Amino acid sequence: MYKNIFAHDEWKRSEHMAVRQCVGYYLFTHQLMEVTGEDACKFLDYVYPNNIATLAVGRDRYTTMLNENGDIIDDVVVMRLEEDKYWVSTLYGTKCDDWFYYHSEGYDVDTCEITEDWHMFAVQGPKSKEVLNSVLSNGVEDLKFFQNRTDDINGMEVIVNRGGFTGEKFGYEIYCTADDTDAVQEVIDKAVKDAGGKEITEFQVFAWTLPTEAGFYYMRDLNHTNPFEVGLEKNINWDKEFIGKAALLKVKEEGPKREMIGFEVVDENEDFYIRSKQYGGPGEPVYLNGEEVGRVSKLVYSYVKNVNNGYILAEKDRLHIGDKIKIHGYDCVITEKNWL
């Protein structure tokens, strides 16, 4: 970062804080894969290390997807819409489609990308429940986290899901057909603004600053890591077979060699220059006693804490919370990966 693009950007701040203090919405459809067939459950339970077999109809589950080396190649949300019908929300539909194809031999399963058919509006923040109750026929009063169901907005069928990428206690996703998108947005836009909120238009807000405050990852943060290195090992069901299990068992036995940790820039010079992996490249090296111990994976801004914050992928147990370090000559401190 150079000439801080976050701290004094009042437009970004207003959109970010609308979600934290009121309600904001944005159109950001992750790519969607639909998986159907008699073996859909069995197939997904093999592809993903989390427990898909116990996922009930109308519920969702977050999981990583691993290659044979145990490295994360995607992280997704699996939604079970019907007994033998699942949606997989991913940022890499084409790659996911190929991966499914190459691993589906022997399974009675059909997979296809349906991204062009469906659009998703995220409605997030303390007043999001109020907004959803005002636009949906059945409301969301009893909708649990990671639960989905069919509803309608002005007679237009939608799928409403409680979840999101902001860390808010109340947040929802509304999936509608591509043909209904403009009409659905018109209704949501009015309801959000009537509640005092606004549309979130900045990608850097809904994909970077909001998720990072909550300690969430964008897939680029996870490239070339395994679940143990980034704190996602709890999402693994060891009582089944899954792609990458043998390699990951070795990591479990030997212990991870790296870990993802939080940090803040506390230097008096706000216009610092610290490269991070999110902009491309390997990220700024982090040194301890002249030895490189990590790289900066992400560097954004917490509008709640008013501090430049991010992640470092570091050698295991080399940096600890409270440690004061310099990165590219600028004062920084190691913190938890959560700023809410």
C-alpha positions in Angstrom: 0.0 0.0 0.0 1.2 3.6 -0.7 -0.6 6.8 0.0 -3.2 5.0 2.1 -6.1 4.1 -0.1 -8.4 3.3 2.8 -8.0 5.5 5.9 -9.2 8.8 4.4 -11.6 7.4 1.8 -14.9 8.6 3.2 -16.9 6.7 0.5 -15.4 3.4 1.5 -15.9 4.2 5.2 -19.5 5.1 4.7 -20.3 1.9 2.9 -18.4 -0.3 5.3 -20.0 1.3 8.4 -23.5 1.1 6.9 -23.1 -2.7 7.2 -21.6 -2.5 10.7 -24.1 0.0 12.1 -27.3 -0.3 10.0 -27.7 -2.4 6.8 -26.0 -2.6 3.4 -26.6 -4.7 0.3 -24.6 -5.7 -2.7 -24.9 -7.9 -5.8 -22.0 -10.3 -5.7 -22.9 -13.7 -7.1 -20.3 -16.3 -6.4 -20.1 -18.8 -9.2 -22.6 -21.7 -8.6 -22.3 -25.4 -9.3 -25.4 -27.6 -9.2 -24.8 -31.2 -8.2 -27.7 -33.7 -8.6 -28.2 -37.5 -8.7 -28.5 -40.5 -6.5 -24.9 -40.3 -5.5 -24.7 -36.5 -5.1 -24.2 -36.7 -1.3 -21.7 -39.6 -1.5 -19.7 -37.7 -4.2 -19.6 -34.4 -2.4 -18.6 -36.2 0.8 -15.6 -37.5 -1.0 -14.6 -34.3 -2.7 -14.8 -32.2 0.5 -13.1 -32.9 3.8 -16.0 -31.5 5.9 -19.0 -33.8 6.7 -21.4 -33.4 3.9 -23.2 -36.7 4.6 -24.9 -35.3 7.7 -26.0 -32.1 5.9 -29.8 -31.8 6.2 -32.1 -30.5 3.4 -32.3 -26.8 3.8 -28.9 -26.4 5.5 -25.5 -25.2 4.4 -21.9 -26.1 5.3 -18.6 -24.3 4.8 -15.7 -26.5 3.7 -12.3 -26.3 2.0 -11.5 -28.4 -1.1 -8.1 -30.1 -1.2 -5.8 -31.5 -3.8 -4.0 -34.8 -3.3 -1.2 -33.0 -1.5 -3.6 -31.7 1.2 -3.3 -28.1 -0.1 -6.4 -25.9 -0.3 -7.5 -25.3 -3.8 -10.9 -23.8 -3.0 -13.2 -22.9 -0.1 -16.9 -23.2 -0.7 -20.3 -23.3 0.9 -22.4 -26.4 0.1 -26.1 -25.8 0.2 -28.5 -28.8 0.3 -31.7 -27.6 -1.5 -33.4 -31.0 -1.9 -32.7 -34.7 -1.1 -30.5 -35.2 -4.2 -29.9 -31.6 -5.2 -27.0 -29.4 -3.9 -25.6 -26.0 -4.8 -21.9 -25.2 -4.3 -21.0 -21.6 -4.0 -17.4 -21.0 -5.3 -15.2 -18.3 -6.8 -13.8 -20.7 -9.3 -16.7 -22.3 -11.2 -14.7 -23.5 -14.2 -12.0 -25.0 -12.1 -14.6 -26.6 -9.8 -16.4 -28.0 -12.8 -13.2 -29.6 -14.1 -12.4 -31.0 -10.7 -15.8 -32.5 -10.3 -15.6 -34.1 -13.8 -12.2 -35.7 -13.2 -13.3 -37.2 -9.8 -16.9 -38.3 -10.6 -16.1 -41.6 -12.2 -18.1 -44.4 -10.5 -20.7 -42.0 -9.1 -24.2 -41.6 -10.3 -24.0 -37.8 -10.3 -24.6 -34.8 -12.6 -22.7 -31.6 -12.2 -23.1 -28.3 -14.1 -22.4 -24.6 -13.6 -25.5 -22.5 -13.2 -23.9 -19.1 -12.5 -25.6 -17.4 -15.5 -29.0 -18.5 -14.3 -28.9 -17.1 -10.8 -27.9 -13.9 -9.1 -27.2 -13.3 -5.4 -27.9 -10.2 -3.3 -26.2 -10.1 0.1 -28.1 -8.0 2.6 -26.0 -7.6 5.7 -26.0 -5.7 9.0 -28.0 -5.2 12.2 -31.2 -4.1 10.3 -31.0 -6.8 7.7 -33.6 -9.0 9.4 -35.9 -6.0 9.4 -35.3 -5.5 5.7 -35.9 -9.1 4.8 -39.0 -9.3 6.9 -40.4 -6.4 4.9 -39.7 -7.8 1.4 -40.3 -11.6 1.8 -43.7 -13.1 1.9 -42.7 -15.4 4.8 -39.9 -13.3 6.4 -36.9 -14.7 8.2 -37.9 -14.5 11.9 -37.2 -18.2 12.4 -34.4 -18.7 9.8 -31.3 -20.1 11.5 -27.7 -19.4 10.5 -26.7 -21.5 7.4 -30.3 -22.4 6.7 -31.9 -21.9 3.3 -35.5 -22.0 2.0 -37.7 -20.9 -0.9 -39.7 -17.7 -0.6 -41.0 -14.9 -2.9 -40.6 -11.2 -3.3 -43.7 -9.6 -5.0 -44.5 -13.0 -6.5 -41.0 -13.6 -7.8 -39.6 -16.9 -6.4 -36.3 -16.6 -4.5 -34.1 -18.7 -2.3 -33.1 -17.0 0.9 -30.1 -18.1 2.9 -28.9 -16.8 6.3 -25.2 -16.3 6.0 -22.7 -14.0 4.4 -19.1 -12.8 4.2 -19.1 -9.9 6.6 -19.0 -11.4 10.1 -22.4 -9.8 11.0 -24.7 -11.7 13.3 -27.6 -10.9 11.0 -26.9 -11.3 7.3 -28.8 -12.9 4.4 -28.3 -13.9 0.8 -31.1 -13.7 -1.7 -30.8 -15.8 -4.8 -33.1 -14.9 -7.8 -33.2 -15.9 -11.4 -31.3 -13.7 -13.8 -34.5 -12.5 -15.4 -35.8 -11.2 -12.1 -32.6 -9.5 -11.0 -33.6 -5.9 -11.8 -37.0 -6.2 -10.3 -35.7 -7.9 -7.1 -33.0 -5.3 -6.7 -35.5 -2.5 -7.0 -37.4 -3.9 -4.0 -34.3 -4.5 -1.9 -32.8 -1.1 -2.7 -35.9 0.7 -1.5 -36.3 -1.4 1.6 -32.6 -1.0 2.6 -32.7 2.8 2.0 -36.0 3.1 3.9 -34.2 1.4 6.8 -31.3 4.0 6.6 -28.9 1.8 4.8 -27.2 1.9 1.4 -26.0 -0.1 -1.6 -22.4 -1.3 -1.2 -20.6 -0.6 -4.5 -16.9 -0.9 -3.6 -15.4 -4.3 -4.2 -12.6 -3.5 -1.7 -15.3 -3.1 1.0 -17.4 -6.2 0.5 -14.5 -8.5 -0.5 -11.7 -7.1 1.6 -12.3 -4.7 4.5 -15.5 -6.3 5.9 -14.4 -9.9 5.8 -10.9 -9.2 7.1 -12.3 -7.4 10.2 -14.1 -10.7 11.0 -11.0 -12.9 10.4 -12.4 -14.3 7.2 -10.3 -15.4 4.1 -10.6 -14.6 0.5 -9.5 -17.6 -1.5 -6.3 -15.8 -2.6 -5.2 -15.7 1.1 -5.4 -19.5 1.1 -3.4 -20.4 -2.0 -0.6 -22.8 -1.3 -1.6 -23.5 2.3 -3.2 -26.4 4.1 -6.1 -26.2 6.6 -3.8 -26.6 9.7 -1.8 -23.5 8.6 -4.8 -21.2 8.4 -6.9 -22.5 11.3 -9.5 -24.4 9.3 -8.6 -27.9 10.5 -11.8 -28.1 12.6 -13.7 -28.4 9.3 -12.3 -31.9 8.6 -14.1 -35.2 9.2 -11.4 -37.7 9.8 -13.8 -40.7 9.9 -14.2 -40.8 6.1 -12.2 -40.9 3.0 -11.6 -37.6 1.1 -9.3 -36.2 -1.5 -6.0 -35.2 0.2 -6.6 -37.2 3.4 -3.3 -39.1 3.4 -1.2 -36.0 2.9 -3.2 -34.1 5.5 -2.8 -36.8 8.0 1.0 -36.4 7.7 0.6 -32.7 8.4 -1.5 -33.5 11.4 1.1 -35.9 12.8 4.1 -33.7 12.1 2.4 -30.4 12.9 2.1 -27.4 10.5 5.2 -25.6 9.5 3.4 -22.2 9.1 0.5 -20.3 10.5 -1.6 -17.3 9.5 -1.5 -14.5 12.1 -2.9 -11.0 12.3 -1.0 -7.7 12.4 -1.6 -4.0 12.4 0.5 -1.1 11.0 1.1 1.3 13.9 3.7 3.5 12.2 3.2 7.3 12.4 3.7 7.6 8.7 0.3 6.7 7.2 1.6 6.7 3.6 3.6 3.5 4.1 4.7 1.1 1.4 4.1 -2.5 2.4 3.3 -5.0 -0.5 0.7 -7.7 0.2 -0.1 -10.8 -1.8 -3.7 -9.7 -2.6 -2.3 -7.2 -5.2 -0.2 -9.9 -6.8 3.3 -11.2 -6.1 4.6 -13.0 -3.0 3.9 -10.2 -0.5 6.4 -8.2 1.6 8.9 -10.3 3.5 8.8 -10.2 7.3 12.1 -10.4 9.1 13.0 -11.4 12.7 16.6 -10.8 13.8 17.6 -10.5 10.1 15.9 -13.8 9.1 12.8 -14.0 6.9 10.0 -15.6 8.9 7.0 -14.9 6.8 5.2 -12.9 4.1 2.4 -10.4 4.1 -0.7 -12.1 2.7 -3.2 -9.2 3.1 -3.2 -5.6 4.2 -6.5 -3.6 4.2 -8.2 -1.4 6.8 -10.5 -1.8 9.8 -13.0 1.1 9.9 -14.3 -0.2 13.2 -10.8 0.0 14.9 -9.4 2.7 12.6 -6.2 0.8 11.9 -4.5 -0.7 8.9 -4.8 -4.5 9.4 -4.1 -7.7 7.7 -2.6 -11.2 7.8 0.9 -12.6 7.7 1.7 -16.2 6.7 4.6 -16.9 9.0 6.7 -19.8 10.2 5.0 -21.6 13.1 5.7 -20.1 16.5 8.1 -17.4 15.3 5.8 -14.5 15.9 3.4 -14.0 18.8 0.6 -11.7 19.7 1.9 -8.4 21.1 5.3 -8.7 19.3 6.5 -5.4 17.8 8.2 -5.8 14.5 9.1 -3.7 11.4 7.9 -4.5 8.0 9.8 -2.7 5.2 10.9 -0.3 7.9 7.5 0.5 9.2 6.3 -0.2 12.8 3.8 -3.1 13.1 2.4 -5.3 15.9 1.2 -8.9 15.9 -2.5 -9.3 16.8 -5.4 -11.7 16.7 -7.1 -12.2 13.3 -10.3 -10.4 14.4 -11.1 -6.7 14.7 -14.7 -6.7 15.7 
